Amino acid sequence: MVPNNKRDSKKKGLGPSPQDNGPSFLAVARVRRPFGVKGELLLEVLSDFPGRLTRNEQLYAGDEQHPLVVENVRRHGTDMLLQLQAVRDRDAAEKLRGMVLSIRVDDLPPLPAGVYYLHQIEGLEVVTEQGERLGRVKEILKTGANDVYVVQGGEREILLPAIPQVIREVRLEEGKIIIRMMEGLV
């Protein structure tokens, strides 16, 4: 992981790349199924920041981005249980089964300087310190030790470890990442 890279919402529901003005919404959870008879929802959390689901937060459901307000949220094993203000019974909860719940990108908390959300990195052009264009970040893989940026450049694909020795600078305003090529990367 780039020393200052913050993750949110893996590929599902991310929207266009930064070169397309970025996504408007980021997926934070998927409704697995109703839980009980009072309208609670069992969620699969898609965010690395499950704590972002808080009381009175505005969420948006499905492709239509139907607005919903969180009434209560609590942990349930590795998943979460969510109660929405407008969902009061199992039948209403059933209608949300399988839907992706998103937040507006504009509502994301600001990050410290040099820290980025994944959707900000995906789609950036990758350029060496010498000015050689390698391609664009197509995907970000989570490996445990560090993130790996999958860079697509024409017919070739390059796997770049997102470590400070390789990722030298992220220039969001220019839509590029400056890297230092290390032996064996290409």
N, C-alpha and C positions, 0 to 999 in steps of 0.2 A: 504494500500500500504506500502511496506517496506519503511522506511523513505527515502531510496535512490534508489527506483526502478523507472526506466523510462520505459515507454511503447512505443512500436512501432509495428505496424502491428498485429492486432488480427488474430488468427488462420489461416485465408485465406492465403495460399501460404507461410507458414512459413518454411516448410521443416523439416528435421530430428531434433532430440533432440541434446543437447550438447554432449551426449555420442556418437553420430554418427558424431562428428566433426562439428556439427551445420549446419545451413542452409547457402547456398551460396548467396541467394537472400531473401529480405524481401519485401512483398507487401506494397505499400504505397497508391495505389489508384486503383479503378476499373472504366473503361470507361462506363458511363451510356449510352451516345448517342452522335452523332454529334450535334454541336450547330452552327447554321447559315450555310453559304455556303462557307466559307473560310478555312474550315478544323479544326476549333476549336472543342475541346472535352469537354463535360460536365462530370466531374469526381465525383465519390463518394470517399471521402477521407477515407482511412483505417488506417491512421497514427495519433497518438496523436500529431505529429509534422508536421502539414501541411505546415509550413514555410520552411520545408526542400525541397519542390518543388520550385526550383529557376531557373532563366535563365541560360542556358548553362549546366545544370545538365544532366548527362547521366541516362536515364531510360531504362528499359528492358521490352518488351511487350510479354505477353502470355507465354505458356509453353516452347517455343523455345528461350525465352529471347532475342528477336530481339532488338538490341540497337537503341535507339532514343534519340535525343537531344532536350531539352526544349528550345523553343524560347521565350515564354511569358507565364505567369501564373497570374491569378487574381481571387479574390473571386467572388462568385455568390450565394448569400444566404448562406446556410450551405454547399454548394458544391463549386467546383472550376472550372474555365475554363482554359483549357490548349491548347496552340498552340505549335505544334512540328515542327521542321525545315523541316522534310521530308513529312509533311502532309499539303497539300495546297488547298484541295477541299473537298466537302462533301462526294464524293464517297470514297476517301482515308480514311476519318475519319470514314465512315460507316464500313470499314473493321476491325476497332479496337473496335467496339461496344462489350461490355461485357468482354473485355480483362483486365487482371490484369496487372498493371504497377508496376514494382519492382525496387529496387536499390540493388547494391551489398553490402553485409555485410562489405566487406573490405572498402567501401566508407562511412560507418557510421562515424560520428564524435566521437572522443573518449569522454568518460564520466569521470567525476571526480571519484576519489577513493571512493569505496563503493556504486556507482550508477550503476544500471544494466538495460539492455534492457530485455523485457519479454522473448525473445527467448533464452536468457542466463539462465533464471531461469527454464523454462519448461524442464523437463527431469532430473533435478538434484535429487539426492538421498537425502531423509530427514532423519536425525539422531538426536536423543535427546542428550542432554548434557551428559547423562549417557551412551551413545553409542548404544541405542536401535534403530534398523533400522525400519522405519515406512513405507517406500515405496518411490515412485518417484512422483514429481510434474507432474501431468497429464494435468492440465489446470489452468488458472488463471482467476478468475471471478472479474469483476469490480462491486463493490457494492455501490459506492458513498463515503462511509466513508473511506474505505480502500480496497485494493485488498484482495482476499481470494484465497489461494493456495489449489487446490484440489489434495490431495495426495492419490495415489492408492497403496495399499499394500496388495497383495493377494486378498482375498475376501472383505476386508474392504476398505472404502473410508473415509478419514479424511479431514475435512475442517479446514484449519489453517488461522486465520487472519494474514495478513502480516503487523504486527505491531512490534515495537522494543521489546516489552515485550515477544513476542513469537519467532520471528526470531532473533536469537542471532548473527549468523555469516553466511556469504555466502562465500564458498571456491570454486570458479570456477575452479581453477587448479586441485582440487581434485574431482570435480563433486558432491559436497554435500552442503547441508544447515544444520546448527546446530540450533536446536530449544530448547526452554525451554517449557516443557509441563505445561500448566496451567490447573487447575481443570475444568472439563467439556468439554475439547476439544475432548476426545475420549469417 
